[in-house]
Amino acid sequence: MSRPPAPGSLKPAPPPLRVDTARVVLAGAALWALALVVLLFLGDRVDRAWTWTCVVGIVLAAVGLAVMRWQGQLGRRR
């Protein structure tokens, strides 16, 4: 069993990671779009709930990008 570190010997927190959130959201939307295309090719062999799940994923990505643009997070250069 490990002991907790002695007071005053804690290391400082690492700096936050820089992440291009727009790229992450776009990648997720692309994956939802790919899944939607696959489901549309499968046709009636799959439950329509999966198709709507893909549509909602794409719509939520668009809403997320709109919110990021509204907040001024898009277009910033680091």
N, C-alpha and C positions, 0 to 999 in steps of 0.2 A: 504494500500500500504506500502510495507516495505522499510525502508531506507537502503542505502548502508552503509557498515561498515565504521567507521571512519578510516582515514589513520593511519597506524601503529598498528591497532588492528586485522590484518588478522592472521588467524591461519596458521601454516606451512602446506605445502602439505603432504598428507599421503605418506608413502613409496609405491613404485610400487608393484603390486601383482606378486608373482612368479607363473608362469603358465607353465605346461609341454606342450609346443606347439605341440610336436610330438604326444602326446596322443590325443590332440584335433583334429589334422588332421586325425589321424587313426580312431577316432570315426566317423568323418564326412565321411570318405571313406567307413567305414562299413555301415553307413546308406544309402549311394548311392548304394552300392552293394546289400543291402537288397531290396531297391526300384527296382533295375534292375531285381532281381530274381522275384519279384512280377509281374513286367511288362512282363517278358518273359513267366510267367505262364498264364497271361491274353491273350497273343497272339495278334491276329488281332483286338481285341476289343478296343485297345488303339492306339493313334497316335504314329507313330514311332519317332516323335520328342522327346517324353518323354524318350524313350529308349536311344536315343543318348545323351540326357541331362544327364542321369545317367552315361553313359560311359565317357562323358567329365568330370563329377564331379570326377570320380575315377582317370582319367588321370591327372587332375589338382592336386589332392591330392598327386599322385606319384611325379609330378614335384615339388610340394612344399616340400616334404620330401627330394628330391634330392638337392634342393637349400639349405635347412637347413643343410644337410650333407656337402655340398660344403663350406658353410660359417662356418662350425665347430660348429654349434649349437647342433648337435646330438652327443650323447656320453659324454657330459659334466655331471659331477656329482656335485650336489649342496650341 
